[in-house]
Amino acid sequence: MGLFKLTGILFLAQFFSFVYGSAHPNNDPETRGLDVNLNRQQVHLASLLGPIDSLLGYVFAMGKIAGGVLESLAGDNPGQGDYRGGQCADVMVIFARGTTQSGTIGGTVGPAFLNSTLNALAQAIPPMNLSFTGVPYPAAMEDFFEGGSKNGSITMASMLEQAALKCPDSAIISTGYSQGGQVVHNSARILAQYHPEAFKHIKAFVIFGDPDSQQTLPSQVPPYSIDTVCHSGDAVCGSAAKHVGYRSSPELGLLLKAPFIGLTLPQHLNYQKETDDAAQFIIRALKPSSGPVVHV
């Protein structure tokens, strides 16, 4: 996609977000005063274009625009599949790909993390073998805005539980990118409620570009097993509210209302350069130390 087309898409996202604000004025007494000048400018546009009747419709419409941007910037690689998927191995990685990505592990962070982990385990003392399995779920834009795919979260929880039952001697790694990070958080909460015994076998949680990075994982997860990789300037990372709850949603306007979101998108789309460090974290997590790791 050319620069002018990309710029046009980002402009449209901001433009419609601007109009949406006039159709849905801020009623919060603590922040309403901040919006007065902006709302005056929005009134005329709203009268010309009419109100946006449905928040869900807004999210779907803007999701198509944002999805096009994500695909244009990160969709050059075809989606890749599992590596020895589901087989018992010394280390079993279960990975949830990001929004709009294809295949089972996507075409960017997933394949890069697979290769990095293969190399790290081959060089470990003693060397270890690997299985790397993607979570089959739609990874749709609308599910991101709702706090992560419900079906994907349930599926990942089931995959983690089954891996623990089938391969009790394996070190299981729960990992994801972007919306996949939401799925990691949600699946951990499901396990904490229904299958807490599985946590004995899950040795690390590695999340790239985590929308829920401000939220804690369940108490069964030791801090030293958590690696949250979050770039400075990534508007997606840490975008969900700080409260803890199943499928906590990102704050409205995350991708569409930030004035210069086009400048922050690259920071969310280049986590493949962090996968070598993340693979080394897995090696260290198999030998517990102390303290969570947050990359910035």
C-alpha positions in Angstrom: 0.0 0.0 0.0 1.4 3.4 -1.0 2.1 6.2 1.5 -0.8 8.4 0.2 -3.3 5.6 0.5 -2.2 4.7 4.0 -2.3 8.3 5.0 -5.8 8.5 3.6 -6.9 5.5 5.6 -5.5 7.0 8.8 -7.2 10.3 8.0 -10.6 8.6 7.5 -10.2 6.8 10.8 -9.5 10.1 12.6 -12.3 11.9 10.7 -15.0 9.4 11.5 -13.8 9.3 15.1 -14.2 13.0 15.2 -17.7 12.8 14.0 -18.5 10.0 16.4 -17.6 12.2 19.3 -20.2 14.8 18.2 -22.9 12.1 17.9 -22.0 10.8 21.4 -21.0 13.7 23.6 -19.1 13.2 26.8 -21.4 13.1 29.8 -18.7 12.5 32.4 -18.7 15.6 34.7 -15.0 15.1 35.5 -13.9 15.4 31.9 -16.8 17.1 30.0 -15.2 20.5 30.2 -12.1 19.3 28.3 -14.3 18.5 25.3 -16.3 21.8 25.0 -14.2 23.4 22.2 -13.9 20.2 20.3 -17.6 19.5 20.5 -18.5 23.0 19.1 -16.5 22.2 16.0 -18.1 18.7 15.7 -21.7 19.9 15.7 -21.7 21.1 12.1 -20.1 17.9 10.8 -22.6 15.8 12.8 -25.5 17.8 11.3 -24.2 17.1 7.8 -23.5 13.4 8.2 -26.1 12.4 10.8 -25.6 10.5 14.0 -23.9 7.2 14.2 -26.6 5.1 15.8 -24.7 2.1 17.0 -21.5 1.9 18.9 -21.1 -1.6 17.7 -21.7 -0.4 14.1 -19.0 2.2 14.7 -16.5 -0.4 15.9 -17.2 -2.7 13.0 -16.8 0.2 10.5 -13.7 1.5 12.0 -12.4 -2.1 12.4 -12.5 -2.5 8.7 -10.3 0.6 8.3 -7.9 -0.3 11.0 -7.8 -3.9 9.8 -6.8 -2.7 6.4 -4.0 -0.7 7.9 -2.8 -3.7 9.9 -2.9 -6.0 7.0 -1.1 -3.6 4.7 1.7 -3.1 7.2 2.1 -6.6 8.7 0.5 -8.9 6.1 3.4 -9.3 3.6 4.2 -12.8 5.0 1.7 -15.6 4.4 0.4 -17.1 7.6 2.5 -20.1 8.8 1.5 -23.2 10.6 2.4 -25.2 13.6 5.7 -27.0 14.3 5.2 -30.5 15.6 1.8 -29.2 16.8 0.3 -30.9 19.8 3.1 -33.4 20.2 4.7 -33.9 23.6 8.1 -32.2 23.7 10.5 -30.9 26.3 9.0 -27.5 25.7 5.4 -27.0 24.3 4.6 -23.5 23.2 0.9 -22.6 22.6 0.7 -19.3 20.7 -2.3 -17.0 20.0 -1.7 -14.8 16.9 -2.7 -11.2 16.6 -5.8 -9.6 15.1 -6.4 -10.2 11.4 -3.4 -12.5 11.1 -3.8 -15.6 9.0 -2.7 -19.2 9.5 -2.5 -20.7 13.0 0.5 -18.6 14.2 0.3 -15.6 11.8 3.0 -14.4 9.5 5.2 -12.1 11.7 5.7 -12.6 15.5 4.6 -16.2 15.5 7.1 -17.5 13.0 9.9 -15.3 14.3 9.2 -16.6 17.9 9.1 -20.2 16.6 12.5 -19.8 15.0 14.0 -18.0 18.0 12.8 -20.6 20.4 14.1 -23.5 18.2 17.5 -21.9 18.2 17.5 -21.1 21.9 16.5 -24.7 22.8 19.0 -26.2 20.5 21.8 -24.2 22.2 20.6 -24.9 25.7 22.5 -27.2 28.0 21.2 -29.8 27.7 19.5 -29.2 24.3 15.7 -29.4 24.3 13.1 -30.2 21.6 10.0 -28.1 20.9 6.4 -28.3 19.8 4.8 -25.0 18.7 1.0 -24.9 18.3 -1.2 -22.0 17.3 -4.6 -21.4 18.8 -7.3 -21.8 16.0 -9.5 -18.8 16.4 -10.9 -16.0 14.1 -8.7 -13.2 15.5 -11.4 -10.7 14.3 -11.1 -7.0 14.9 -14.4 -6.8 16.7 -13.3 -9.4 19.2 -10.3 -7.3 20.1 -12.6 -4.4 21.0 -14.6 -6.7 23.2 -11.6 -7.8 25.2 -10.4 -10.8 23.1 -12.1 -13.7 21.4 -14.3 -15.6 23.8 -14.0 -18.8 21.7 -10.3 -18.3 21.3 -9.9 -17.9 25.1 -11.9 -21.0 25.8 -10.0 -22.9 23.1 -6.6 -21.8 24.5 -7.5 -22.8 28.0 -8.6 -26.2 26.8 -5.3 -26.6 24.8 -3.2 -25.7 27.9 -5.2 -28.1 30.1 -4.9 -31.0 27.6 -1.2 -30.4 27.1 -0.7 -30.6 30.9 -2.7 -33.9 31.1 -1.2 -35.5 28.0 2.4 -34.4 28.6 2.9 -34.0 32.3 6.7 -33.9 31.9 6.7 -31.1 29.4 7.3 -27.4 30.2 4.3 -25.6 28.7 4.6 -21.9 27.6 1.4 -19.8 27.1 2.1 -17.0 24.7 0.4 -14.5 22.3 0.7 -11.3 20.3 -1.7 -8.4 20.4 -5.3 -9.8 20.7 -3.5 -13.1 21.3 -2.3 -11.4 24.6 -5.9 -10.9 25.6 -6.5 -14.5 24.8 -3.6 -15.5 27.1 -5.0 -13.5 30.0 -8.5 -14.7 29.5 -7.4 -18.4 29.2 -5.4 -18.0 32.4 -8.5 -16.8 34.2 -10.5 -19.7 32.9 -7.9 -22.1 34.1 -7.7 -20.4 37.5 -11.4 -20.9 37.9 -11.9 -24.4 36.5 -8.5 -26.2 36.2 -6.0 -24.6 38.5 -3.9 -27.7 38.6 -2.7 -26.9 35.0 -0.6 -24.1 36.3 1.9 -26.6 37.8 2.9 -27.4 34.2 2.8 -23.9 32.6 6.3 -22.6 33.2 6.1 -19.2 31.4 3.7 -16.6 30.0 5.2 -14.5 27.2 3.1 -11.7 25.6 4.0 -9.3 22.8 2.2 -6.0 22.5 -0.2 -6.9 25.4 -3.4 -4.8 25.6 -3.8 -6.2 29.1 -0.3 -5.5 30.3 -1.7 -3.4 33.2 -3.7 -6.3 34.5 -2.3 -9.1 36.7 -2.4 -12.7 35.8 -4.1 -15.1 38.3 -2.3 -15.6 41.7 -1.3 -19.1 40.6 1.2 -17.5 38.2 4.6 -16.7 39.8 6.0 -13.3 38.8 9.2 -14.7 37.5 7.3 -16.6 34.9 5.8 -13.5 33.2 7.5 -11.7 30.3 5.5 -8.8 28.9 7.1 -7.3 25.8 5.7 -3.7 25.4 7.3 -1.1 23.1 7.4 2.5 24.2 4.9 4.4 22.0 2.7 1.4 21.3 -0.8 2.6 21.9 -2.2 -0.9 21.9 0.0 -2.2 24.7 -1.6 -1.6 28.0 -4.7 -0.1 26.4 -7.3 -2.2 28.5 -8.6 -0.7 31.7 -6.6 -1.5 34.8 -9.4 -3.4 36.5 -9.2 -7.2 36.5 -12.0 -9.2 34.9 -12.7 -11.7 32.2 -12.4 -10.1 28.8 -11.6 -6.6 30.0 -12.1 -4.3 27.0 -9.6 -1.8 25.6 -10.6 1.8 26.2 -12.9 3.1 23.4 -11.0 4.9 20.7 -7.8 3.1 21.3 -6.8 2.9 17.7 -9.1 5.5 16.3 -9.1 8.6 18.6 -5.4 9.0 19.4 -4.4 12.1 17.3 -1.3 10.5 15.8 -2.1 6.8 16.0 -0.6 6.3 12.5 2.8 7.0 14.1 2.4 4.5 16.8 1.2 1.6 14.7 4.7 0.6 13.6 5.6 0.2 17.3 2.9 -2.4 17.6 3.8 -4.2 14.4 7.6 -4.9 14.8 7.7 -7.3 17.8 9.4 -9.9 15.8 12.7 -8.1 16.6 12.1 -9.0 20.3 11.6 -12.8 19.8 15.3 -13.7 20.5 15.2 -12.1 23.9 11.8 -13.7 24.6 13.2 -17.1 23.7 16.1 -16.6 26.2 13.5 -15.7 28.8 11.9 -19.1 28.4 15.3 -20.7 29.0 15.7 -18.6 32.2 12.1 -19.3 33.3 12.8 -23.0 33.4 15.3 -22.1 36.2 13.2 -19.8 38.4 14.7 -16.6 39.8 12.6 -13.7 40.9 10.6 -10.8 39.6 8.5 -10.3 36.5 10.1 -9.0 33.3 8.7 -6.1 31.3 10.5 -5.0 28.1 10.1 -1.4 26.9 
